Amino acid sequence: MNTHQFNDRTVSVVVGGHTGIGRAVAQALAERPGRVEVVSRRNGLDLADERAIATYFERLGPIDHLVITAGSAAPGGKLGEVDIDAAKAAFDIKFWGTVTAAREAAKHLRSGGTITLTSGFLSRRATAGTYVKTAMNAALEAVAKVLAKELAPLRVNVVSPGLTDTEAYAAMSHEARHAMLESAATHLPARRHGRAKDVANGYLYAIDNPFMTGAIIDIDGGAQIG
Ligand SMILES: NC(=O)c1ccc[n+]([C@@H]2O[C@H](COP(=O)([O-])OP(=O)(O)OC[C@H]3O[C@@H](n4cnc5c(N)ncnc54)[C@H](OP(=O)(O)O)[C@@H]3O)[C@@H](O)[C@H]2O)c1
């Protein structure tokens, strides 16, 4: 593995790294040499703002690793129930925001650099009432493979989390959140729900493994097979 390639000049950026999975990635990277930049709306970077993304990366200068975990929100519901404007807004952030950030970061990525995106288990697990997340995550997985070719030898990978206990579910009641997590732990082959740290390990693996690009790393407790 390439952890030794981290040095005092290494710059890693985690978009969405203030909470949840992104925070766990940022914390793990912070234990290595170099600098970790954590950005999201709360410190001024909105993935819905194309110009702001370009300006951010221009000002930052050369970077080594980009991780994007931003944009967990998307409307649920079946075909006849989803508000298309809300679905488009979700796409604007998670899909187009990710693509824009990858494009702008790629201009500044140093040799040996990596981009690691985030999809989600619904990308390939057909589940009624989730088509917006399915479409967004499947689109990101497909695009990442194309980017891995276009940007080579920079490496581009995707981590696909399963149900993971994070701030993404903060709006739920304690009871509903607990029931959802318990149900996952009962039904998933791994017999547990995800913790942010479980999933964060996938990003580190993608960053460190010099032979890995165009890959989708499922860390979902077996959701694709369960
Ligand atoms: N948790 C799960 O069960 C699960 C399952 C499958 C896939 N995933 C995926 O994993 C990723 C991380 O999810 P998570 O559970 O860690 O969610 P989270 O805790 O809600 O984190 C998402 C982060 O995205 C940032 N964000 C939201 N909108 C943004 C915007 N417009 N511009 C910039 N940053 C924005 C938020 O910070 P600000 O509010 O400061 O902007 C937040 O810190 C997401 O892509 C999610 O879809 C999660």
The ligand as an SDF file (V2000), in Angstrom:
LIG
                    3D

 48 52  0  0  0  0  0  0  0  0999 V2000
  -25.6620    6.9250    5.5130 N   0  0  0  0  0  0  0  0  0  0  0  0
  -26.1570    6.0140    4.6900 C   0  0  0  0  0  0  0  0  0  0  0  0
  -26.9390    5.1180    5.1040 O   0  0  0  0  0  0  0  0  0  0  0  0
  -25.7840    6.0210    3.2350 C   0  0  0  0  0  0  0  0  0  0  0  0
  -26.2100    4.9510    2.4310 C   0  0  0  0  0  0  0  0  0  0  0  0
  -25.8780    4.9630    1.0730 C   0  0  0  0  0  0  0  0  0  0  0  0
  -25.1590    6.0200    0.5410 C   0  0  0  0  0  0  0  0  0  0  0  0
  -24.7710    7.0390    1.3580 N   0  0  0  0  0  0  0  0  0  0  0  0
  -24.0380    8.1450    0.7410 C   0  0  0  0  0  0  0  0  0  0  0  0
  -22.8590    8.4390    1.4760 O   0  0  0  0  0  0  0  0  0  0  0  0
  -22.5610    9.8410    1.3730 C   0  0  0  0  0  0  0  0  0  0  0  0
  -22.3430   10.4020    2.7580 C   0  0  0  0  0  0  0  0  0  0  0  0
  -23.5280   10.2260    3.4860 O   0  0  0  0  0  0  0  0  0  0  0  0
  -23.6080   10.4600    5.0560 P   0  0  0  0  0  0  0  0  0  0  0  0
  -24.5190    9.4410    5.5800 O   0  0  0  0  0  0  0  0  0  0  0  0
  -22.2410   10.6140    5.6210 O   0  0  0  0  0  0  0  0  0  0  0  0
  -24.4010   11.8550    5.0530 O   0  0  0  0  0  0  0  0  0  0  0  0
  -24.2890   13.1720    5.9090 P   0  0  0  0  0  0  0  0  0  0  0  0
  -23.7820   12.9100    7.2860 O   0  0  0  0  0  0  0  0  0  0  0  0
  -25.6070   13.8390    5.7240 O   0  0  0  0  0  0  0  0  0  0  0  0
  -23.1550   13.9990    5.1660 O   0  0  0  0  0  0  0  0  0  0  0  0
  -23.3630   14.6490    3.9600 C   0  0  0  0  0  0  0  0  0  0  0  0
  -22.5290   15.9140    3.9610 C   0  0  0  0  0  0  0  0  0  0  0  0
  -22.7760   16.5610    2.7150 O   0  0  0  0  0  0  0  0  0  0  0  0
  -22.7020   17.9500    2.9270 C   0  0  0  0  0  0  0  0  0  0  0  0
  -23.5290   18.5840    1.8940 N   0  0  0  0  0  0  0  0  0  0  0  0
  -24.8540   18.4450    1.6970 C   0  0  0  0  0  0  0  0  0  0  0  0
  -25.2410   19.2170    0.6770 N   0  0  0  0  0  0  0  0  0  0  0  0
  -24.1240   19.8430    0.2210 C   0  0  0  0  0  0  0  0  0  0  0  0
  -23.8870   20.7820   -0.8050 C   0  0  0  0  0  0  0  0  0  0  0  0
  -24.8700   21.2720   -1.5730 N   0  0  0  0  0  0  0  0  0  0  0  0
  -22.6170   21.2180   -1.0010 N   0  0  0  0  0  0  0  0  0  0  0  0
  -21.6080   20.7680   -0.2180 C   0  0  0  0  0  0  0  0  0  0  0  0
  -21.7730   19.8840    0.7750 N   0  0  0  0  0  0  0  0  0  0  0  0
  -23.0300   19.4310    0.9930 C   0  0  0  0  0  0  0  0  0  0  0  0
  -23.2580   18.1770    4.3370 C   0  0  0  0  0  0  0  0  0  0  0  0
  -22.6480   19.2900    4.9750 O   0  0  0  0  0  0  0  0  0  0  0  0
  -23.3120   20.7690    4.9220 P   0  0  0  0  0  0  0  0  0  0  0  0
  -24.7020   20.6240    5.4680 O   0  0  0  0  0  0  0  0  0  0  0  0
  -22.4000   21.6020    5.7440 O   0  0  0  0  0  0  0  0  0  0  0  0
  -23.2890   21.1770    3.4860 O   0  0  0  0  0  0  0  0  0  0  0  0
  -22.8680   16.8940    5.0590 C   0  0  0  0  0  0  0  0  0  0  0  0
  -21.7300   17.0860    5.8690 O   0  0  0  0  0  0  0  0  0  0  0  0
  -23.7480   10.4580    0.6050 C   0  0  0  0  0  0  0  0  0  0  0  0
  -23.3800   10.5490   -0.7520 O   0  0  0  0  0  0  0  0  0  0  0  0
  -24.8480    9.4300    0.7620 C   0  0  0  0  0  0  0  0  0  0  0  0
  -25.7820    9.4530   -0.3010 O   0  0  0  0  0  0  0  0  0  0  0  0
  -25.0510    7.0610    2.6780 C   0  0  0  0  0  0  0  0  0  0  0  0
  1  2  1  0
  2  3  2  0
  2  4  1  0
  4  5  1  0
  4 48  2  0
  5  6  2  0
  6  7  1  0
  7  8  2  0
  8  9  1  0
  8 48  1  0
  9 10  1  0
  9 46  1  0
 10 11  1  0
 11 12  1  0
 11 44  1  0
 12 13  1  0
 13 14  1  0
 14 15  2  0
 14 16  1  0
 14 17  1  0
 17 18  1  0
 18 19  2  0
 18 20  1  0
 18 21  1  0
 21 22  1  0
 22 23  1  0
 23 24  1  0
 23 42  1  0
 24 25  1  0
 25 26  1  0
 25 36  1  0
 26 27  1  0
 26 35  1  0
 27 28  2  0
 28 29  1  0
 29 30  1  0
 29 35  2  0
 30 31  1  0
 30 32  2  0
 32 33  1  0
 33 34  2  0
 34 35  1  0
 36 37  1  0
 36 42  1  0
 37 38  1  0
 38 39  2  0
 38 40  1  0
 38 41  1  0
 42 43  1  0
 44 45  1  0
 44 46  1  0
 46 47  1  0
M  CHG  2   8   1  16  -1
M  END
$$$$
